[in-house]
Amino acid sequence: MSAIGLRCRVCESQYPTLATGSCVRCFGPLEPVYDWATISVSREQVESGPRSLWRYAPLLPVEPPADADAGPGWTPLVPAPRLARELGVGEVFLKLDHCNPTHSFKDRVVAVAAAKAREAGLETLACASTGNLGNAVAARASSLGLRSVVLYPATTEPEKLRATAVYGGEMVAVRGSYDDCSRLVVELSGELDWAFVNVNLRAYYAEGSKTLAFETAEQLGWELPDAVVAPIASGSLFTKLWQGFEQLQRVGLVEGALPRLHGGQAVGCSPVAAAYAEERAVSPVRPATVAQSLAIGAPADGDLAVATARASGGAIHAVPEDDVGENMALLARAGGVFGETAAGVTVGALRAAVASGTLGERDRVVLLVTGTGLKTPDVAPAREPAEIAPDVDVLLDELGVAA
């Protein structure tokens, strides 16, 4: 294990690698500290590792679990030339994280948090969730023989609720927003000795997102893309992508300019995009968006996401609500991938970057597909099937094909 401690992002107080999520002095977020002078990792070492995120174990804050070969991670990175042409971008690659066990990138962060929970001897995995995280927590807990408890907003899509319930864990629907669920979980974490993956284990949990950057570079032949486009909810994924690319550069696995990071939020819940556009601190909003997986009105890493976008030379875009479903359909029609509403927001962010002239025909762009459209099937417009009698002549006529 390469992590030697935790450090507060605000006041820089130091802590041991315990299951604690915030600084006792200033309540700032904690992040793992690595002893970079002792970390030695080669491309050959990584490439010979398990076909999962644990191939990057030297750059993660916990030891790999016994089932490291089982995943998650090492999801496909595929070219989408028709989508690139339609959008006016040189190259577009789709990072298909809906190919993870519970069909979202949240399996990555839960894998790292659960490894820390086992190390700490905690027997219950718990979280507040907009949908995908609860799926991942319930699934990982069931595979480890642990108890799981998930708090959801009562308005969460039924497909996501079913995708948690099937694992047999406990679920609580809260008559309120995700931020209400999050507040309850924070309060509960002070009462119970549980592994709250996005509270007391957040320092470890967030590190799982870095592996998207690691895999992207490796799958591009240890080259860096010109830009990466990602959705923004809490802001953690977006900021950890930047850290991941920086760390690859630090240990000598890649060279060259780091990618510009572009983020997207739907207009109905866009506190980070608004702060970026207005050059101010992030202020909370009440979510009212079709992109429920991104509906976090008080994003914990929002200000850091704004700073990350500026440092990388990228931007954060607010995507109109009415465009989200159309963008999902565009991704399916021109890219052959059915992504959830978050993917519709990400495609919208890429379209906005192209429209502004910041990305174009000379750029190689990686677009993150963080979840499957099968969890949000009613948002994207789709053609209804024609209904006919079982007669071949009628079928040929319907298809407009001459016999």
Wavefront OBJ file of the C-alpha trace (Angstrom):
o trace
v 0.000 0.000 0.000
v 1.435 3.347 -1.093
v -0.672 5.692 1.058
v 1.127 6.756 4.229
v -1.570 8.953 5.748
v -4.410 11.384 5.173
v -4.177 15.162 4.832
v -6.808 17.861 5.061
v -7.266 19.652 1.759
v -7.983 22.936 3.594
v -5.669 23.262 6.619
v -3.238 20.440 5.695
v -3.510 18.703 9.068
v -2.128 15.180 8.943
v -3.915 11.981 9.998
v -3.170 8.242 9.939
v -4.937 6.070 7.368
v -8.084 5.533 9.428
v -11.745 5.331 8.412
v -12.376 9.034 8.836
v -13.725 11.458 6.269
v -13.163 14.988 7.534
v -10.675 17.063 9.481
v -11.471 17.466 13.186
v -9.872 20.918 13.174
v -11.588 22.638 10.235
v -14.011 19.956 8.942
v -12.269 20.032 5.556
v -12.116 16.917 3.337
v -9.268 14.465 3.733
v -7.206 12.944 0.935
v -4.601 10.159 0.932
v -0.927 11.119 1.053
v 1.482 9.020 -1.012
v 5.214 8.600 -0.548
v 6.104 9.333 -4.158
v 9.823 8.873 -3.513
v 9.240 5.176 -2.827
v 6.686 4.416 -5.553
v 8.173 2.610 -8.517
v 5.841 1.267 -11.170
v 6.508 0.379 -14.793
v 4.240 -0.062 -17.790
v 5.194 -3.743 -17.887
v 4.215 -4.185 -14.238
v 0.821 -2.599 -14.828
v 0.178 -4.546 -18.031
v 0.885 -7.865 -16.304
v -1.578 -7.111 -13.506
v -5.211 -8.158 -13.141
v -7.680 -7.019 -15.784
v -9.365 -4.722 -13.280
v -8.662 -1.416 -11.566
v -6.383 -3.294 -9.172
v -3.671 -3.389 -11.849
v -2.942 0.134 -10.536
v -2.589 -0.977 -6.897
v 0.693 0.955 -6.339
v -1.278 4.174 -6.963
v -4.238 3.315 -4.714
v -4.617 3.760 -0.926
v -5.567 0.169 0.004
v -4.319 -3.333 -0.646
v -6.067 -5.267 -3.447
v -8.758 -7.705 -2.275
v -8.521 -11.441 -2.751
v -10.852 -11.242 -5.767
v -8.874 -8.504 -7.554
v -9.128 -10.378 -10.845
v -12.927 -10.154 -10.740
v -13.052 -6.406 -11.298
v -14.386 -3.813 -11.528
v -12.652 -1.635 -14.081
v -10.690 -2.289 -17.263
v -13.794 -1.314 -19.223
v -13.633 -0.810 -23.003
v -12.374 2.364 -24.661
v -13.820 2.359 -28.162
v -13.600 4.782 -31.108
v -16.804 6.478 -32.247
v -15.960 7.884 -35.711
v -19.565 8.598 -36.747
v -20.190 10.539 -33.545
v -16.935 12.439 -34.055
v -17.958 13.441 -37.581
v -21.417 14.486 -36.474
v -20.035 16.634 -33.673
v -17.109 18.086 -35.630
v -14.337 16.542 -33.523
v -11.175 14.899 -34.844
v -11.535 11.707 -32.803
v -13.977 10.617 -30.117
v -13.372 7.624 -27.881
v -16.100 6.349 -25.578
v -15.038 5.036 -22.180
v -17.750 2.472 -21.520
v -18.050 2.331 -17.758
v -21.574 0.988 -17.999
v -19.750 -2.309 -18.591
v -18.904 -2.549 -14.868
v -20.739 -5.165 -12.731
v -23.671 -2.900 -11.771
v -23.465 -0.917 -15.016
v -21.929 2.319 -13.751
v -18.589 3.795 -12.757
v -19.674 3.665 -9.094
v -18.381 0.090 -8.894
v -14.886 1.596 -8.999
v -15.265 3.856 -5.978
v -17.134 1.225 -3.983
v -14.425 -1.365 -4.670
v -11.790 0.841 -3.056
v -14.041 1.878 -0.157
v -15.079 -1.723 0.507
v -11.446 -2.830 0.588
v -10.820 -0.223 3.297
v -13.956 -1.307 5.164
v -12.718 -4.903 5.283
v -9.304 -3.704 6.437
v -10.988 -1.741 9.253
v -13.196 -4.680 10.240
v -16.464 -2.872 9.439
v -19.408 -5.152 8.674
v -21.988 -2.803 7.139
v -21.630 -0.850 3.888
v -23.928 2.164 3.721
v -24.490 5.264 1.614
v -26.781 7.984 0.389
v -27.387 7.563 -3.321
v -29.122 9.014 -6.358
v -29.223 5.502 -7.792
v -26.018 4.051 -9.166
v -24.001 4.188 -5.949
v -26.673 2.232 -4.091
v -26.548 -0.470 -6.770
v -22.780 -0.755 -6.369
v -22.863 -0.768 -2.550
v -25.549 -3.459 -2.389
v -23.767 -5.629 -4.951
v -20.344 -5.400 -3.342
v -21.747 -6.013 0.123
v -23.552 -9.128 -1.077
v -20.392 -10.491 -2.690
v -18.466 -9.971 0.566
v -21.205 -11.269 2.860
v -21.722 -7.855 4.462
v -24.868 -5.960 5.390
v -25.822 -3.022 3.148
v -28.036 -0.003 3.866
v -28.888 2.540 1.155
v -30.811 5.811 1.521
v -32.490 7.053 -1.678
v -34.672 10.026 -2.574
v -38.203 8.655 -2.923
v -38.281 9.969 -6.511
v -35.403 7.739 -7.684
v -36.056 5.875 -10.942
v -37.705 2.475 -10.264
v -35.137 0.739 -12.484
v -32.363 1.870 -10.144
v -34.327 0.880 -7.048
v -34.851 -2.619 -8.464
v -31.151 -2.825 -9.308
v -30.398 -2.350 -5.610
v -33.225 -4.453 -4.171
v -32.204 -7.547 -6.116
v -29.064 -7.923 -3.968
v -31.125 -8.279 -0.788
v -29.819 -5.263 1.095
v -31.822 -2.767 3.132
v -33.261 0.320 1.413
v -34.829 3.456 2.828
v -36.736 5.923 0.613
v -36.533 9.490 1.939
v -39.214 12.028 1.094
v -36.698 14.627 -0.009
v -33.692 15.258 -2.246
v -30.334 13.543 -2.376
v -28.985 16.332 -0.180
v -31.542 15.386 2.487
v -30.364 11.767 2.261
v -26.757 12.880 2.502
v -27.461 14.949 5.632
v -29.118 11.953 7.294
v -26.181 9.697 6.448
v -23.693 12.219 7.841
v -25.701 12.361 11.079
v -25.932 8.565 11.192
v -22.189 8.184 10.689
v -21.658 9.863 14.063
v -23.838 7.256 15.743
v -22.912 3.937 14.125
v -19.705 2.040 13.451
v -20.537 1.435 9.795
v -18.637 1.923 6.550
v -20.422 4.930 5.045
v -18.652 4.843 1.716
v -19.271 8.500 0.819
v -18.785 9.863 4.352
v -16.208 8.287 6.686
v -14.602 6.351 3.800
v -14.817 9.178 1.274
v -11.050 9.746 1.214
v -10.579 6.183 -0.073
v -13.796 5.936 -2.087
v -12.944 8.969 -4.227
v -9.592 7.472 -5.225
v -11.360 4.807 -7.276
v -12.272 7.456 -9.858
v -8.588 8.011 -10.681
v -8.511 4.621 -12.336
v -10.604 5.984 -15.209
v -7.669 8.261 -16.041
v -5.178 5.428 -15.609
v -7.078 3.098 -17.935
v -7.685 5.782 -20.537
v -3.978 6.503 -20.879
v -2.994 2.833 -20.953
v -5.682 1.964 -23.513
v -4.454 4.793 -25.748
v -0.999 3.200 -25.766
v 0.244 5.263 -22.799
v -0.644 8.482 -24.587
v -2.785 11.289 -23.232
v -5.906 12.518 -25.033
v -6.330 16.191 -25.824
v -9.503 16.394 -23.762
v -11.779 14.341 -21.510
v -15.474 15.125 -21.074
v -17.237 13.974 -17.903
v -20.464 14.570 -15.992
v -20.375 16.482 -12.720
v -22.501 15.693 -9.661
v -20.491 16.064 -6.431
v -17.426 17.003 -8.493
v -15.326 14.143 -7.129
v -15.069 12.165 -10.382
v -14.057 15.281 -12.304
v -11.320 16.305 -9.862
v -9.945 12.781 -9.470
v -9.556 12.434 -13.238
v -7.140 15.354 -13.127
v -5.260 13.857 -10.183
v -5.047 10.543 -12.001
v -3.448 12.029 -15.108
v -1.074 14.081 -12.951
v -0.009 10.997 -11.010
v 0.685 8.997 -14.163
v 2.937 11.819 -15.254
v 4.580 12.001 -11.818
v 5.638 8.330 -11.854
v 6.822 8.525 -15.465
v 4.177 6.349 -17.108
v 3.112 9.110 -19.516
v 4.598 12.261 -20.987
v 3.247 15.375 -22.664
v 0.520 17.883 -21.977
v -2.254 16.859 -19.607
v -5.757 16.747 -21.131
v -8.210 19.607 -20.885
v -11.149 18.559 -18.744
v -14.671 19.560 -19.737
v -17.554 18.902 -17.373
v -21.303 18.986 -17.810
v -24.331 19.563 -15.619
v -27.996 19.729 -16.583
v -29.418 23.224 -16.189
v -31.921 22.047 -13.563
v -29.059 21.222 -11.189
v -26.013 23.191 -12.279
v -24.409 24.826 -9.233
v -20.885 24.048 -10.460
v -21.493 25.215 -14.031
v -23.046 28.442 -12.723
v -20.108 29.092 -10.401
v -17.687 28.497 -13.262
v -19.558 30.857 -15.598
v -19.959 33.583 -12.989
v -16.447 33.226 -11.522
v -17.638 32.775 -7.945
v -17.851 30.127 -5.241
v -20.391 27.320 -5.617
v -23.690 27.937 -3.847
v -26.332 25.243 -3.193
v -29.426 24.864 -5.395
v -32.613 22.818 -5.210
v -32.360 20.142 -7.936
v -35.071 19.992 -10.603
v -33.532 17.929 -13.387
v -34.219 14.912 -15.557
v -30.602 13.833 -14.897
v -31.338 12.436 -11.449
v -27.976 10.704 -11.090
v -26.369 14.172 -11.150
v -28.957 15.830 -8.883
v -26.697 16.970 -6.056
v -27.584 20.517 -5.109
v -24.733 20.992 -2.621
v -21.713 19.362 -4.310
v -18.918 18.573 -1.866
v -16.164 19.054 -4.437
v -17.816 21.762 -6.506
v -15.269 24.507 -5.896
v -12.407 22.103 -6.559
v -14.108 21.060 -9.804
v -14.202 24.703 -10.922
v -10.520 25.091 -10.068
v -9.715 21.842 -11.893
v -11.480 22.963 -15.063
v -9.520 26.219 -15.062
v -6.186 24.557 -14.266
v -6.633 22.066 -17.106
v -7.676 24.661 -19.677
v -11.138 23.133 -19.927
v -14.585 24.367 -18.905
v -17.859 23.381 -17.229
v -21.020 23.576 -19.312
v -24.715 23.800 -18.397
v -26.749 21.579 -20.720
v -30.431 22.451 -21.390
v -32.844 19.947 -19.878
v -34.616 19.410 -23.199
v -31.317 18.404 -24.807
v -30.488 15.555 -22.414
v -32.758 12.949 -23.992
v -31.861 14.067 -27.526
v -28.172 13.704 -26.677
v -28.788 10.198 -25.334
v -30.435 9.373 -28.660
v -27.526 10.916 -30.571
v -25.026 8.806 -28.646
v -27.065 5.698 -29.421
v -27.646 6.563 -33.082
v -24.110 7.694 -33.959
v -22.069 5.870 -31.312
v -23.982 2.634 -30.850
v -24.122 3.104 -27.065
v -27.201 3.613 -24.865
v -26.000 5.738 -21.969
v -28.084 7.079 -19.108
v -29.055 10.713 -18.571
v -25.556 11.532 -17.296
v -24.223 10.492 -20.707
v -26.764 12.804 -22.338
v -25.347 15.627 -20.235
v -21.774 14.659 -21.146
v -22.559 14.626 -24.866
v -24.184 18.022 -24.377
v -21.021 19.335 -22.734
v -18.963 18.125 -25.688
v -21.356 19.804 -28.122
v -21.081 23.038 -26.133
v -17.282 22.875 -26.179
v -17.315 22.412 -29.952
v -19.803 25.263 -30.392
v -17.557 27.567 -28.371
v -14.545 26.663 -30.511
v -12.543 25.171 -27.632
v -12.663 21.644 -29.097
v -12.660 20.747 -32.759
v -11.302 18.777 -35.673
v -7.725 18.581 -34.391
v -8.647 17.112 -31.012
v -8.688 13.563 -29.695
v -11.465 13.482 -27.098
v -12.467 10.835 -24.571
v -16.119 10.946 -23.497
v -17.100 9.094 -20.342
v -20.229 6.938 -20.435
v -20.704 6.492 -16.699
v -23.951 4.489 -16.654
v -26.390 2.532 -18.798
v -29.500 3.941 -20.403
v -31.413 0.855 -19.299
v -31.653 2.534 -15.874
v -33.247 5.669 -17.360
v -35.105 4.264 -20.385
v -37.952 6.773 -20.567
v -35.865 9.906 -21.167
v -34.422 9.276 -24.626
v -36.853 9.575 -27.555
v -37.295 6.325 -29.467
v -39.334 5.101 -32.440
v -42.363 2.978 -31.720
v -42.544 -0.354 -33.563
v -44.955 -0.818 -36.441
v -47.602 -3.459 -35.838
v -48.702 -5.641 -38.748
v -50.546 -8.848 -39.542
v -48.340 -11.947 -39.979
v -48.246 -11.537 -43.764
v -45.038 -11.152 -45.788
v -46.645 -8.871 -48.385
v -47.807 -6.544 -45.629
v -44.311 -6.655 -44.121
v -42.653 -5.797 -47.436
v -45.091 -2.926 -47.909
v -44.399 -1.643 -44.382
v -40.638 -1.769 -45.041
v -41.015 -0.092 -48.417
v -39.273 -2.974 -50.156
v -40.405 -4.214 -53.544
v -40.908 -7.965 -53.829
l 1 2 3 4 5 6 7 8 9 10 11 12 13 14 15 16 17 18 19 20 21 22 23 24 25 26 27 28 29 30 31 32 33 34 35 36 37 38 39 40 41 42 43 44 45 46 47 48 49 50 51 52 53 54 55 56 57 58 59 60 61 62 63 64 65 66 67 68 69 70 71 72 73 74 75 76 77 78 79 80 81 82 83 84 85 86 87 88 89 90 91 92 93 94 95 96 97 98 99 100 101 102 103 104 105 106 107 108 109 110 111 112 113 114 115 116 117 118 119 120 121 122 123 124 125 126 127 128 129 130 131 132 133 134 135 136 137 138 139 140 141 142 143 144 145 146 147 148 149 150 151 152 153 154 155 156 157 158 159 160 161 162 163 164 165 166 167 168 169 170 171 172 173 174 175 176 177 178 179 180 181 182 183 184 185 186 187 188 189 190 191 192 193 194 195 196 197 198 199 200 201 202 203 204 205 206 207 208 209 210 211 212 213 214 215 216 217 218 219 220 221 222 223 224 225 226 227 228 229 230 231 232 233 234 235 236 237 238 239 240 241 242 243 244 245 246 247 248 249 250 251 252 253 254 255 256 257 258 259 260 261 262 263 264 265 266 267 268 269 270 271 272 273 274 275 276 277 278 279 280 281 282 283 284 285 286 287 288 289 290 291 292 293 294 295 296 297 298 299 300 301 302 303 304 305 306 307 308 309 310 311 312 313 314 315 316 317 318 319 320 321 322 323 324 325 326 327 328 329 330 331 332 333 334 335 336 337 338 339 340 341 342 343 344 345 346 347 348 349 350 351 352 353 354 355 356 357 358 359 360 361 362 363 364 365 366 367 368 369 370 371 372 373 374 375 376 377 378 379 380 381 382 383 384 385 386 387 388 389 390 391 392 393 394 395 396 397 398 399 400 401 402 403
